[in-house]
Each structure stands twice: as structure tokens, then as C-alpha cells.
Amino acid sequence: MTRGENHSWKPIVTAPRDTAVLVYSLRWGAIVATLDAESGEWRTPMRYPASLSGQDAALITHWMPMPGVPAELTRPRSPWLSLAA
């Protein structure tokens, strides 16, 4: 996350298109999804389901930007060390 950015839940009508964001679904809870600009469908990164059904999409109420990478994973590491080191 970048300092100064507002990372609170926003109304779904303000969600950006073609950008992975966290969405809140009354059915699934918080999931990662992208609103496809061409089709207008919500898609998940795993492509299963390829797109959320119209019924699922109707239950998506809010969105927020994806958080940044954890700070401990951004420091330089030797390639032979595991991420847990």
C-alpha cells in the first residue's frame, strides 16, 4: 500500500475496469476480481468460474485496491534462500 492512499471499501459502482481489486461479495466474502471493460463481467484470476454469474455479480457490493507486497518480501535476498528465511 502506498502511504496516503485510501484503502477503505468503496461502492462497487466506482470500481475501475481491467484492474485486479478486492471485491466484497455477499455470497463469497472478500475475493480478488477484475471488471472486464469489454464484456462488463467480473472475472476471477483463477478463471474458475471464468466469470462470476450475473447472480454472483449482483451480490458484489464494494471494492478496494489490492494491498502492496509485504515489506519483508521486498528486501534483497540471496537466490538460494527460501522466502521463509
Distance bins in CASP14 RR format, pairs under 12 A and 6 or more apart:
PFRMAT RR
TARGET T0000
AUTHOR 0000-0000-0000
RMODE 2
METHOD distances of the structure
MODEL  1
1 7 1 0 1 0 0 0 0 0 0 0 0
1 8 0 0 0 0 0 1 0 0 0 0 0
1 22 0 0 0 0 0 1 0 0 0 0 0
1 64 0 0 0 0 0 1 0 0 0 0 0
1 65 1 0 0 1 0 0 0 0 0 0 0
1 66 0 0 0 0 1 0 0 0 0 0 0
1 67 1 0 1 0 0 0 0 0 0 0 0
1 68 1 0 1 0 0 0 0 0 0 0 0
1 69 0 0 0 0 1 0 0 0 0 0 0
1 70 0 0 0 0 0 1 0 0 0 0 0
1 71 0 0 0 0 0 1 0 0 0 0 0
2 65 0 0 0 0 1 0 0 0 0 0 0
2 66 0 0 0 0 0 1 0 0 0 0 0
2 67 0 0 0 0 0 1 0 0 0 0 0
2 68 1 0 0 1 0 0 0 0 0 0 0
2 69 0 0 0 0 0 1 0 0 0 0 0
3 68 0 0 0 0 0 1 0 0 0 0 0
4 65 0 0 0 0 0 1 0 0 0 0 0
5 64 0 0 0 0 1 0 0 0 0 0 0
5 65 1 0 0 1 0 0 0 0 0 0 0
5 66 0 0 0 0 0 1 0 0 0 0 0
5 67 0 0 0 0 1 0 0 0 0 0 0
5 68 0 0 0 0 1 0 0 0 0 0 0
6 14 0 0 0 0 0 1 0 0 0 0 0
6 64 0 0 0 0 1 0 0 0 0 0 0
6 65 0 0 0 0 1 0 0 0 0 0 0
7 21 0 0 0 0 0 1 0 0 0 0 0
7 22 0 0 0 0 1 0 0 0 0 0 0
7 63 0 0 0 0 0 1 0 0 0 0 0
7 64 1 0 1 0 0 0 0 0 0 0 0
7 65 1 0 0 1 0 0 0 0 0 0 0
7 66 0 0 0 0 1 0 0 0 0 0 0
7 67 1 0 0 1 0 0 0 0 0 0 0
7 68 0 0 0 0 1 0 0 0 0 0 0
8 14 0 0 0 0 0 1 0 0 0 0 0
8 22 0 0 0 0 0 1 0 0 0 0 0
8 24 0 0 0 0 0 1 0 0 0 0 0
8 62 0 0 0 0 1 0 0 0 0 0 0
8 63 0 0 0 0 0 1 0 0 0 0 0
8 64 1 0 0 1 0 0 0 0 0 0 0
8 65 0 0 0 0 1 0 0 0 0 0 0
9 15 0 0 0 0 0 1 0 0 0 0 0
9 21 0 0 0 0 0 1 0 0 0 0 0
9 22 0 0 0 0 1 0 0 0 0 0 0
9 23 0 0 0 0 1 0 0 0 0 0 0
9 24 1 0 0 1 0 0 0 0 0 0 0
9 29 0 0 0 0 0 1 0 0 0 0 0
9 30 0 0 0 0 1 0 0 0 0 0 0
9 60 0 0 0 0 0 1 0 0 0 0 0
9 61 0 0 0 0 1 0 0 0 0 0 0
9 62 1 0 1 0 0 0 0 0 0 0 0
9 63 1 0 0 1 0 0 0 0 0 0 0
9 64 1 0 1 0 0 0 0 0 0 0 0
9 65 0 0 0 0 0 1 0 0 0 0 0
10 16 0 0 0 0 0 1 0 0 0 0 0
10 21 0 0 0 0 1 0 0 0 0 0 0
10 22 0 0 0 0 0 1 0 0 0 0 0
10 23 0 0 0 0 0 1 0 0 0 0 0
10 24 0 0 0 0 0 1 0 0 0 0 0
10 60 0 0 0 0 0 1 0 0 0 0 0
10 61 0 0 0 0 0 1 0 0 0 0 0
10 62 1 0 0 1 0 0 0 0 0 0 0
10 63 1 0 1 0 0 0 0 0 0 0 0
10 64 1 0 0 1 0 0 0 0 0 0 0
10 65 0 0 0 0 1 0 0 0 0 0 0
11 23 0 0 0 0 0 1 0 0 0 0 0
11 24 0 0 0 0 0 1 0 0 0 0 0
11 60 0 0 0 0 0 1 0 0 0 0 0
11 61 1 0 0 1 0 0 0 0 0 0 0
11 62 1 0 0 1 0 0 0 0 0 0 0
11 63 0 0 0 0 1 0 0 0 0 0 0
11 64 0 0 0 0 0 1 0 0 0 0 0
12 21 0 0 0 0 1 0 0 0 0 0 0
12 22 0 0 0 0 0 1 0 0 0 0 0
12 23 1 0 0 1 0 0 0 0 0 0 0
12 24 0 0 0 0 1 0 0 0 0 0 0
12 25 0 0 0 0 1 0 0 0 0 0 0
12 26 0 0 0 0 0 1 0 0 0 0 0
12 33 0 0 0 0 0 1 0 0 0 0 0
12 35 0 0 0 0 1 0 0 0 0 0 0
12 42 0 0 0 0 1 0 0 0 0 0 0
12 57 0 0 0 0 1 0 0 0 0 0 0
12 58 0 0 0 0 0 1 0 0 0 0 0
12 59 0 0 0 0 1 0 0 0 0 0 0
12 60 1 0 1 0 0 0 0 0 0 0 0
12 61 1 0 1 0 0 0 0 0 0 0 0
12 62 1 0 1 0 0 0 0 0 0 0 0
12 63 1 0 1 0 0 0 0 0 0 0 0
12 64 0 0 0 0 0 1 0 0 0 0 0
13 35 0 0 0 0 0 1 0 0 0 0 0
13 60 0 0 0 0 0 1 0 0 0 0 0
13 61 0 0 0 0 1 0 0 0 0 0 0
13 62 0 0 0 0 1 0 0 0 0 0 0
13 63 0 0 0 0 1 0 0 0 0 0 0
14 21 0 0 0 0 0 1 0 0 0 0 0
14 23 0 0 0 0 0 1 0 0 0 0 0
14 35 0 0 0 0 0 1 0 0 0 0 0
14 61 0 0 0 0 0 1 0 0 0 0 0
14 62 0 0 0 0 1 0 0 0 0 0 0
14 63 1 0 0 1 0 0 0 0 0 0 0
14 64 0 0 0 0 0 1 0 0 0 0 0
14 65 0 0 0 0 0 1 0 0 0 0 0
15 21 1 0 0 1 0 0 0 0 0 0 0
15 22 0 0 0 0 0 1 0 0 0 0 0
15 23 1 0 0 1 0 0 0 0 0 0 0
15 24 0 0 0 0 0 1 0 0 0 0 0
15 33 0 0 0 0 1 0 0 0 0 0 0
15 34 0 0 0 0 1 0 0 0 0 0 0
15 35 1 0 1 0 0 0 0 0 0 0 0
15 36 0 0 0 0 0 1 0 0 0 0 0
15 37 0 0 0 0 0 1 0 0 0 0 0
15 40 0 0 0 0 0 1 0 0 0 0 0
15 42 0 0 0 0 1 0 0 0 0 0 0
15 57 0 0 0 0 0 1 0 0 0 0 0
15 60 0 0 0 0 1 0 0 0 0 0 0
15 61 0 0 0 0 0 1 0 0 0 0 0
15 62 0 0 0 0 1 0 0 0 0 0 0
15 63 1 0 1 0 0 0 0 0 0 0 0
15 64 0 0 0 0 1 0 0 0 0 0 0
15 65 0 0 0 0 0 1 0 0 0 0 0
16 23 0 0 0 0 0 1 0 0 0 0 0
16 33 0 0 0 0 0 1 0 0 0 0 0
16 34 0 0 0 0 1 0 0 0 0 0 0
16 35 1 0 0 1 0 0 0 0 0 0 0
16 36 0 0 0 0 0 1 0 0 0 0 0
16 37 0 0 0 0 1 0 0 0 0 0 0
16 63 0 0 0 0 1 0 0 0 0 0 0
16 64 0 0 0 0 0 1 0 0 0 0 0
16 65 0 0 0 0 1 0 0 0 0 0 0
16 66 0 0 0 0 0 1 0 0 0 0 0
17 33 0 0 0 0 0 1 0 0 0 0 0
17 34 0 0 0 0 1 0 0 0 0 0 0
17 35 1 0 1 0 0 0 0 0 0 0 0
17 36 1 0 0 1 0 0 0 0 0 0 0
17 37 1 1 0 0 0 0 0 0 0 0 0
17 38 0 0 0 0 1 0 0 0 0 0 0
17 39 0 0 0 0 0 1 0 0 0 0 0
17 40 1 0 0 1 0 0 0 0 0 0 0
17 41 0 0 0 0 0 1 0 0 0 0 0
17 42 0 0 0 0 0 1 0 0 0 0 0
17 43 0 0 0 0 0 1 0 0 0 0 0
17 63 0 0 0 0 0 1 0 0 0 0 0
18 33 0 0 0 0 0 1 0 0 0 0 0
18 34 1 0 0 1 0 0 0 0 0 0 0
18 35 1 0 0 1 0 0 0 0 0 0 0
18 36 1 0 0 1 0 0 0 0 0 0 0
18 37 1 0 1 0 0 0 0 0 0 0 0
18 38 0 0 0 0 1 0 0 0 0 0 0
18 39 0 0 0 0 0 1 0 0 0 0 0
18 40 0 0 0 0 0 1 0 0 0 0 0
18 41 0 0 0 0 0 1 0 0 0 0 0
18 42 0 0 0 0 0 1 0 0 0 0 0
18 43 0 0 0 0 1 0 0 0 0 0 0
19 32 0 0 0 0 0 1 0 0 0 0 0
19 33 0 0 0 0 0 1 0 0 0 0 0
19 34 1 0 0 1 0 0 0 0 0 0 0
19 35 1 0 0 1 0 0 0 0 0 0 0
19 36 0 0 0 0 0 1 0 0 0 0 0
19 37 0 0 0 0 1 0 0 0 0 0 0
19 43 0 0 0 0 0 1 0 0 0 0 0
19 45 0 0 0 0 0 1 0 0 0 0 0
19 63 0 0 0 0 1 0 0 0 0 0 0
19 64 0 0 0 0 0 1 0 0 0 0 0
19 65 0 0 0 0 1 0 0 0 0 0 0
19 66 0 0 0 0 1 0 0 0 0 0 0
20 31 0 0 0 0 0 1 0 0 0 0 0
20 32 1 0 1 0 0 0 0 0 0 0 0
20 33 1 0 0 1 0 0 0 0 0 0 0
20 34 1 0 1 0 0 0 0 0 0 0 0
20 35 0 0 0 0 1 0 0 0 0 0 0
20 36 0 0 0 0 0 1 0 0 0 0 0
20 42 0 0 0 0 0 1 0 0 0 0 0
20 43 0 0 0 0 1 0 0 0 0 0 0
20 44 0 0 0 0 1 0 0 0 0 0 0
20 45 1 0 0 1 0 0 0 0 0 0 0
20 46 0 0 0 0 0 1 0 0 0 0 0
20 63 0 0 0 0 0 1 0 0 0 0 0
20 64 0 0 0 0 0 1 0 0 0 0 0
20 65 0 0 0 0 1 0 0 0 0 0 0
20 66 1 0 1 0 0 0 0 0 0 0 0
20 67 0 0 0 0 0 1 0 0 0 0 0
20 68 0 0 0 0 0 1 0 0 0 0 0
21 30 0 0 0 0 0 1 0 0 0 0 0
21 31 0 0 0 0 1 0 0 0 0 0 0
21 32 1 0 0 1 0 0 0 0 0 0 0
21 33 1 0 0 1 0 0 0 0 0 0 0
21 34 1 0 0 1 0 0 0 0 0 0 0
21 35 0 0 0 0 1 0 0 0 0 0 0
21 42 0 0 0 0 1 0 0 0 0 0 0
21 43 0 0 0 0 0 1 0 0 0 0 0
21 44 0 0 0 0 0 1 0 0 0 0 0
21 45 0 0 0 0 0 1 0 0 0 0 0
21 60 0 0 0 0 0 1 0 0 0 0 0
21 62 0 0 0 0 1 0 0 0 0 0 0
21 63 1 0 1 0 0 0 0 0 0 0 0
21 64 1 0 0 1 0 0 0 0 0 0 0
21 65 1 0 0 1 0 0 0 0 0 0 0
21 66 1 0 0 1 0 0 0 0 0 0 0
21 67 0 0 0 0 0 1 0 0 0 0 0
22 28 0 0 0 0 0 1 0 0 0 0 0
22 29 0 0 0 0 1 0 0 0 0 0 0
22 30 1 0 1 0 0 0 0 0 0 0 0
22 31 1 0 0 1 0 0 0 0 0 0 0
22 32 1 0 0 1 0 0 0 0 0 0 0
22 33 0 0 0 0 1 0 0 0 0 0 0
22 34 0 0 0 0 0 1 0 0 0 0 0
22 44 0 0 0 0 0 1 0 0 0 0 0
22 45 0 0 0 0 0 1 0 0 0 0 0
22 60 0 0 0 0 0 1 0 0 0 0 0
22 62 0 0 0 0 1 0 0 0 0 0 0
22 63 1 0 0 1 0 0 0 0 0 0 0
22 64 1 0 1 0 0 0 0 0 0 0 0
22 65 1 0 0 1 0 0 0 0 0 0 0
22 66 1 0 0 1 0 0 0 0 0 0 0
22 67 0 0 0 0 1 0 0 0 0 0 0
22 68 0 0 0 0 0 1 0 0 0 0 0
23 29 0 0 0 0 1 0 0 0 0 0 0
23 30 1 0 0 1 0 0 0 0 0 0 0
23 31 1 0 0 1 0 0 0 0 0 0 0
23 32 1 0 0 1 0 0 0 0 0 0 0
23 33 1 0 1 0 0 0 0 0 0 0 0
23 34 0 0 0 0 1 0 0 0 0 0 0
23 35 0 0 0 0 1 0 0 0 0 0 0
23 42 1 0 0 1 0 0 0 0 0 0 0
23 43 0 0 0 0 0 1 0 0 0 0 0
23 44 0 0 0 0 1 0 0 0 0 0 0
23 45 0 0 0 0 0 1 0 0 0 0 0
23 52 0 0 0 0 1 0 0 0 0 0 0
23 56 0 0 0 0 0 1 0 0 0 0 0
23 57 0 0 0 0 1 0 0 0 0 0 0
23 59 0 0 0 0 1 0 0 0 0 0 0
23 60 1 0 1 0 0 0 0 0 0 0 0
23 61 0 0 0 0 1 0 0 0 0 0 0
23 62 1 0 0 1 0 0 0 0 0 0 0
23 63 1 0 1 0 0 0 0 0 0 0 0
23 64 0 0 0 0 1 0 0 0 0 0 0
23 65 0 0 0 0 0 1 0 0 0 0 0
23 66 0 0 0 0 0 1 0 0 0 0 0
24 30 1 0 1 0 0 0 0 0 0 0 0
24 31 0 0 0 0 1 0 0 0 0 0 0
24 32 0 0 0 0 0 1 0 0 0 0 0
24 33 0 0 0 0 0 1 0 0 0 0 0
24 42 0 0 0 0 0 1 0 0 0 0 0
24 59 0 0 0 0 1 0 0 0 0 0 0
24 60 1 0 0 1 0 0 0 0 0 0 0
24 61 1 0 1 0 0 0 0 0 0 0 0
24 62 1 0 1 0 0 0 0 0 0 0 0
24 63 1 0 0 1 0 0 0 0 0 0 0
24 64 0 0 0 0 1 0 0 0 0 0 0
25 31 1 0 0 1 0 0 0 0 0 0 0
25 32 0 0 0 0 0 1 0 0 0 0 0
25 33 0 0 0 0 1 0 0 0 0 0 0
25 42 0 0 0 0 1 0 0 0 0 0 0
25 44 0 0 0 0 0 1 0 0 0 0 0
25 52 1 0 0 1 0 0 0 0 0 0 0
25 53 0 0 0 0 0 1 0 0 0 0 0
25 54 0 0 0 0 0 1 0 0 0 0 0
25 55 0 0 0 0 0 1 0 0 0 0 0
25 56 1 0 0 1 0 0 0 0 0 0 0
25 57 0 0 0 0 1 0 0 0 0 0 0
25 58 0 0 0 0 1 0 0 0 0 0 0
25 59 1 0 1 0 0 0 0 0 0 0 0
25 60 1 0 1 0 0 0 0 0 0 0 0
25 61 1 0 0 1 0 0 0 0 0 0 0
25 62 0 0 0 0 1 0 0 0 0 0 0
25 63 0 0 0 0 0 1 0 0 0 0 0
26 55 0 0 0 0 0 1 0 0 0 0 0
26 56 0 0 0 0 1 0 0 0 0 0 0
26 57 0 0 0 0 0 1 0 0 0 0 0
26 58 0 0 0 0 1 0 0 0 0 0 0
26 59 1 0 1 0 0 0 0 0 0 0 0
26 60 1 0 0 1 0 0 0 0 0 0 0
26 61 1 0 0 1 0 0 0 0 0 0 0
26 62 0 0 0 0 0 1 0 0 0 0 0
27 42 0 0 0 0 0 1 0 0 0 0 0
27 52 0 0 0 0 1 0 0 0 0 0 0
27 53 0 0 0 0 1 0 0 0 0 0 0
27 54 0 0 0 0 0 1 0 0 0 0 0
27 55 0 0 0 0 1 0 0 0 0 0 0
27 56 1 0 0 1 0 0 0 0 0 0 0
27 57 0 0 0 0 0 1 0 0 0 0 0
27 58 0 0 0 0 1 0 0 0 0 0 0
27 59 1 0 1 0 0 0 0 0 0 0 0
27 60 0 0 0 0 1 0 0 0 0 0 0
27 61 0 0 0 0 0 1 0 0 0 0 0
28 42 0 0 0 0 0 1 0 0 0 0 0
28 44 0 0 0 0 1 0 0 0 0 0 0
28 49 0 0 0 0 0 1 0 0 0 0 0
28 52 0 0 0 0 1 0 0 0 0 0 0
28 53 0 0 0 0 0 1 0 0 0 0 0
28 55 0 0 0 0 0 1 0 0 0 0 0
28 56 1 0 0 1 0 0 0 0 0 0 0
28 57 0 0 0 0 0 1 0 0 0 0 0
28 59 1 0 0 1 0 0 0 0 0 0 0
28 60 0 0 0 0 1 0 0 0 0 0 0
28 61 0 0 0 0 0 1 0 0 0 0 0
29 56 0 0 0 0 0 1 0 0 0 0 0
29 59 0 0 0 0 1 0 0 0 0 0 0
29 60 0 0 0 0 1 0 0 0 0 0 0
29 61 0 0 0 0 1 0 0 0 0 0 0
29 62 0 0 0 0 0 1 0 0 0 0 0
30 60 0 0 0 0 0 1 0 0 0 0 0
30 61 0 0 0 0 0 1 0 0 0 0 0
30 62 0 0 0 0 1 0 0 0 0 0 0
30 63 0 0 0 0 1 0 0 0 0 0 0
30 64 0 0 0 0 1 0 0 0 0 0 0
30 66 0 0 0 0 0 1 0 0 0 0 0
30 67 0 0 0 0 0 1 0 0 0 0 0
31 42 0 0 0 0 1 0 0 0 0 0 0
31 43 0 0 0 0 0 1 0 0 0 0 0
31 44 1 0 0 1 0 0 0 0 0 0 0
31 45 0 0 0 0 1 0 0 0 0 0 0
31 46 0 0 0 0 1 0 0 0 0 0 0
31 48 0 0 0 0 0 1 0 0 0 0 0
31 49 0 0 0 0 0 1 0 0 0 0 0
31 52 0 0 0 0 1 0 0 0 0 0 0
31 56 0 0 0 0 1 0 0 0 0 0 0
31 57 0 0 0 0 0 1 0 0 0 0 0
31 59 0 0 0 0 0 1 0 0 0 0 0
31 60 0 0 0 0 1 0 0 0 0 0 0
31 62 0 0 0 0 0 1 0 0 0 0 0
31 63 0 0 0 0 0 1 0 0 0 0 0
31 64 0 0 0 0 0 1 0 0 0 0 0
31 66 0 0 0 0 0 1 0 0 0 0 0
32 42 0 0 0 0 0 1 0 0 0 0 0
32 43 0 0 0 0 1 0 0 0 0 0 0
32 44 1 0 0 1 0 0 0 0 0 0 0
32 45 1 0 1 0 0 0 0 0 0 0 0
32 46 0 0 0 0 1 0 0 0 0 0 0
32 47 0 0 0 0 0 1 0 0 0 0 0
32 52 0 0 0 0 0 1 0 0 0 0 0
32 60 0 0 0 0 0 1 0 0 0 0 0
32 63 0 0 0 0 0 1 0 0 0 0 0
32 64 0 0 0 0 0 1 0 0 0 0 0
32 65 0 0 0 0 0 1 0 0 0 0 0
32 66 1 0 0 1 0 0 0 0 0 0 0
32 67 0 0 0 0 0 1 0 0 0 0 0
33 40 0 0 0 0 0 1 0 0 0 0 0
33 41 0 0 0 0 1 0 0 0 0 0 0
33 42 1 0 1 0 0 0 0 0 0 0 0
33 43 1 0 0 1 0 0 0 0 0 0 0
33 44 1 0 1 0 0 0 0 0 0 0 0
33 45 1 0 0 1 0 0 0 0 0 0 0
33 46 0 0 0 0 0 1 0 0 0 0 0
33 47 0 0 0 0 0 1 0 0 0 0 0
33 49 0 0 0 0 0 1 0 0 0 0 0
33 50 0 0 0 0 0 1 0 0 0 0 0
33 51 0 0 0 0 1 0 0 0 0 0 0
33 52 1 0 0 1 0 0 0 0 0 0 0
33 56 0 0 0 0 1 0 0 0 0 0 0
33 57 0 0 0 0 1 0 0 0 0 0 0
33 59 0 0 0 0 0 1 0 0 0 0 0
33 60 1 0 0 1 0 0 0 0 0 0 0
33 62 0 0 0 0 0 1 0 0 0 0 0
33 63 0 0 0 0 1 0 0 0 0 0 0
33 64 0 0 0 0 0 1 0 0 0 0 0
33 66 0 0 0 0 0 1 0 0 0 0 0
34 40 0 0 0 0 0 1 0 0 0 0 0
34 41 0 0 0 0 1 0 0 0 0 0 0
34 42 1 0 0 1 0 0 0 0 0 0 0
34 43 1 0 1 0 0 0 0 0 0 0 0
34 44 1 0 0 1 0 0 0 0 0 0 0
34 45 1 0 0 1 0 0 0 0 0 0 0
34 46 0 0 0 0 0 1 0 0 0 0 0
34 47 0 0 0 0 0 1 0 0 0 0 0
34 50 0 0 0 0 0 1 0 0 0 0 0
34 51 0 0 0 0 1 0 0 0 0 0 0
34 52 0 0 0 0 0 1 0 0 0 0 0
34 60 0 0 0 0 0 1 0 0 0 0 0
34 63 0 0 0 0 0 1 0 0 0 0 0
34 66 0 0 0 0 0 1 0 0 0 0 0
35 41 1 0 0 1 0 0 0 0 0 0 0
35 42 1 0 1 0 0 0 0 0 0 0 0
35 43 1 0 0 1 0 0 0 0 0 0 0
35 44 0 0 0 0 0 1 0 0 0 0 0
35 51 0 0 0 0 0 1 0 0 0 0 0
35 52 0 0 0 0 0 1 0 0 0 0 0
35 57 0 0 0 0 1 0 0 0 0 0 0
35 60 0 0 0 0 1 0 0 0 0 0 0
35 63 0 0 0 0 1 0 0 0 0 0 0
36 42 1 0 0 1 0 0 0 0 0 0 0
36 43 1 0 1 0 0 0 0 0 0 0 0
36 44 0 0 0 0 0 1 0 0 0 0 0
36 47 0 0 0 0 0 1 0 0 0 0 0
36 50 0 0 0 0 0 1 0 0 0 0 0
36 51 1 0 0 1 0 0 0 0 0 0 0
36 52 0 0 0 0 0 1 0 0 0 0 0
36 57 0 0 0 0 0 1 0 0 0 0 0
37 43 0 0 0 0 0 1 0 0 0 0 0
38 51 0 0 0 0 0 1 0 0 0 0 0
39 50 0 0 0 0 0 1 0 0 0 0 0
39 51 1 0 0 1 0 0 0 0 0 0 0
39 52 0 0 0 0 0 1 0 0 0 0 0
39 54 0 0 0 0 0 1 0 0 0 0 0
39 57 0 0 0 0 0 1 0 0 0 0 0
40 51 0 0 0 0 1 0 0 0 0 0 0
40 52 0 0 0 0 0 1 0 0 0 0 0
40 54 0 0 0 0 0 1 0 0 0 0 0
40 57 0 0 0 0 1 0 0 0 0 0 0
41 47 0 0 0 0 0 1 0 0 0 0 0
41 49 0 0 0 0 0 1 0 0 0 0 0
41 50 0 0 0 0 1 0 0 0 0 0 0
41 51 1 1 0 0 0 0 0 0 0 0 0
41 52 1 0 0 1 0 0 0 0 0 0 0
41 53 0 0 0 0 1 0 0 0 0 0 0
41 54 0 0 0 0 1 0 0 0 0 0 0
41 56 0 0 0 0 0 1 0 0 0 0 0
41 57 1 0 0 1 0 0 0 0 0 0 0
41 60 0 0 0 0 0 1 0 0 0 0 0
42 49 0 0 0 0 1 0 0 0 0 0 0
42 50 0 0 0 0 0 1 0 0 0 0 0
42 51 1 0 0 1 0 0 0 0 0 0 0
42 52 1 0 1 0 0 0 0 0 0 0 0
42 53 0 0 0 0 1 0 0 0 0 0 0
42 54 0 0 0 0 1 0 0 0 0 0 0
42 55 0 0 0 0 0 1 0 0 0 0 0
42 56 1 0 0 1 0 0 0 0 0 0 0
42 57 1 0 1 0 0 0 0 0 0 0 0
42 58 0 0 0 0 0 1 0 0 0 0 0
42 59 0 0 0 0 0 1 0 0 0 0 0
42 60 1 0 0 1 0 0 0 0 0 0 0
42 63 0 0 0 0 1 0 0 0 0 0 0
43 49 0 0 0 0 1 0 0 0 0 0 0
43 50 1 0 0 1 0 0 0 0 0 0 0
43 51 1 0 1 0 0 0 0 0 0 0 0
43 52 1 0 0 1 0 0 0 0 0 0 0
43 53 0 0 0 0 0 1 0 0 0 0 0
43 56 0 0 0 0 0 1 0 0 0 0 0
43 57 0 0 0 0 0 1 0 0 0 0 0
43 60 0 0 0 0 0 1 0 0 0 0 0
44 50 0 0 0 0 1 0 0 0 0 0 0
44 51 1 0 0 1 0 0 0 0 0 0 0
44 52 1 0 0 1 0 0 0 0 0 0 0
44 53 0 0 0 0 0 1 0 0 0 0 0
44 56 0 0 0 0 1 0 0 0 0 0 0
44 57 0 0 0 0 0 1 0 0 0 0 0
44 60 0 0 0 0 0 1 0 0 0 0 0
45 51 0 0 0 0 0 1 0 0 0 0 0
45 66 0 0 0 0 0 1 0 0 0 0 0
46 52 0 0 0 0 0 1 0 0 0 0 0
49 55 0 0 0 0 0 1 0 0 0 0 0
49 56 1 0 0 1 0 0 0 0 0 0 0
49 57 0 0 0 0 0 1 0 0 0 0 0
50 56 0 0 0 0 0 1 0 0 0 0 0
51 57 0 0 0 0 1 0 0 0 0 0 0
51 60 0 0 0 0 0 1 0 0 0 0 0
52 58 0 0 0 0 1 0 0 0 0 0 0
52 59 0 0 0 0 1 0 0 0 0 0 0
52 60 1 0 0 1 0 0 0 0 0 0 0
53 59 0 0 0 0 1 0 0 0 0 0 0
53 60 0 0 0 0 0 1 0 0 0 0 0
54 60 0 0 0 0 1 0 0 0 0 0 0
68 74 0 0 0 0 1 0 0 0 0 0 0
69 75 0 0 0 0 0 1 0 0 0 0 0
69 83 0 0 0 0 0 1 0 0 0 0 0
70 83 0 0 0 0 1 0 0 0 0 0 0
72 83 0 0 0 0 1 0 0 0 0 0 0
72 84 0 0 0 0 0 1 0 0 0 0 0
72 85 0 0 0 0 0 1 0 0 0 0 0
73 82 0 0 0 0 0 1 0 0 0 0 0
73 83 1 0 0 1 0 0 0 0 0 0 0
73 84 0 0 0 0 0 1 0 0 0 0 0
73 85 0 0 0 0 0 1 0 0 0 0 0
74 83 0 0 0 0 0 1 0 0 0 0 0
75 81 0 0 0 0 0 1 0 0 0 0 0
75 83 0 0 0 0 0 1 0 0 0 0 0
75 85 0 0 0 0 0 1 0 0 0 0 0
77 83 1 0 0 1 0 0 0 0 0 0 0
77 84 0 0 0 0 0 1 0 0 0 0 0
77 85 1 0 0 1 0 0 0 0 0 0 0
78 85 0 0 0 0 1 0 0 0 0 0 0
79 85 0 0 0 0 0 1 0 0 0 0 0
END
